[in-house]
């Protein structure tokens, strides 16, 4: 075996090792870039959701509630406009609210 083929094999092996290391480094960079892009997309989606929620904020119709209360028709009771039945049979028992 001569020196030329041995040197050629060593150089070829070193080149292959270098390419493998380079490929691993590129894969790491690609993973970090993908993770960064995913994080940015999540942040952007969360920001858009906050903007939608802010634009469509649910506010109670206080004027209508006040008007209904003044007319004697209250819609703010948990049990409905009739209220909960109060009687000796219902006190201290476990029943569904409003029934």
DOTOR-143505 format. One line per field, with one value per residue (C-alpha): x, y, z. Coordinates in pm, 1 decimal, m for minus. Each point is the difference from the previous one (the first is absolute). Layout:
xx: c(X  ...)
yy: c(Y  ...)
zz: c(Z  ...)
***
This chain:
xx: c(0.0  134.3  m8.5  m225.9  m294.0  34.5  3.8  m293.5  m198.3  85.0  m97.4  m321.4  m87.1  71.3  m213.5  m285.5  28.4  4.5  m308.4  m180.9  82.6  m113.4  m325.6  m68.0  68.4  m237.5  m266.8  38.6  m32.0  m308.8  m159.2  63.5  m137.2  m311.7  m53.7  43.3  m247.0  m253.1  34.8  m45.3  m311.3  m145.7  71.3  m160.5  m308.5  m33.0  29.2  m266.0  m229.6  48.0  m86.8  m314.7  m101.6  54.6  m203.4  m282.3  m1.9  m327.7  m154.8  m326.6  m292.3  m40.4  m267.8  m221.4  56.4  m86.3  m312.9  m110.4  58.6  m204.7  m286.4  m0.1  137.1  341.8  219.5  289.9  m132.2  173.0  m334.4  m192.1  m265.4  m216.2  281.3  73.1  m288.4  18.6  m182.3  53.5  64.6  273.5  192.8  303.6  m34.1  229.8  m189.7  93.0  m1.1  m328.3  m198.8)
yy: c(0.0  336.4  337.1  156.2  m239.0  23.8  380.5  m3.8  m225.9  217.7  319.2  m162.2  m115.5  342.3  160.4  m239.5  74.1  372.4  m29.7  m199.5  259.3  275.3  m186.2  m34.2  370.0  90.7  m229.1  172.7  341.9  m116.2  m134.2  326.3  200.7  m219.3  34.7  374.9  20.6  m212.6  223.0  311.1  m150.5  m86.2  350.6  153.4  m222.9  91.5  369.6  m32.5  m181.0  277.0  258.3  m193.4  m36.3  370.1  92.5  m236.8  60.5  m105.2  271.5  m33.4  201.1  199.0  231.2  m292.3  m175.1  316.6  51.4  m359.5  37.1  322.0  m173.7  m281.4  m256.4  m92.1  m217.5  m5.8  m267.3  m334.9  m170.6  193.9  267.5  m211.9  m58.0  m316.5  m177.6  39.2  m254.7  m239.8  m285.0  183.1  144.9  m207.6  m236.7  m38.8  113.9  155.1  376.3  137.6  m323.0)
zz: c(0.0  m100.0  159.4  m263.9  47.3  379.9  m8.6  m238.3  236.0  302.3  m182.0  m127.6  351.5  147.0  m267.6  77.6  373.0  m71.5  m219.5  268.7  265.6  m235.5  m69.1  375.3  50.4  m282.5  144.9  336.3  m162.2  m187.8  320.1  181.7  m292.7  m15.0  375.9  m25.2  m288.6  189.9  307.3  m213.4  m161.3  342.2  128.1  m306.9  32.5  367.7  m82.9  m270.5  243.8  254.7  m266.9  m98.3  365.0  57.9  m307.0  93.6  372.1  152.7  205.4  188.1  m133.0  319.4  m137.2  m97.2  334.4  190.5  m212.1  64.1  372.5  9.1  m181.0  253.5  m244.6  123.4  m219.0  240.3  236.9  m9.6  47.6  m263.2  39.1  234.6  249.3  188.7  170.8  375.1  204.3  283.9  m241.8  m191.4  292.4  86.6  m294.4  m298.4  m307.2  m328.0  4.8  m130.9  7.7)
***
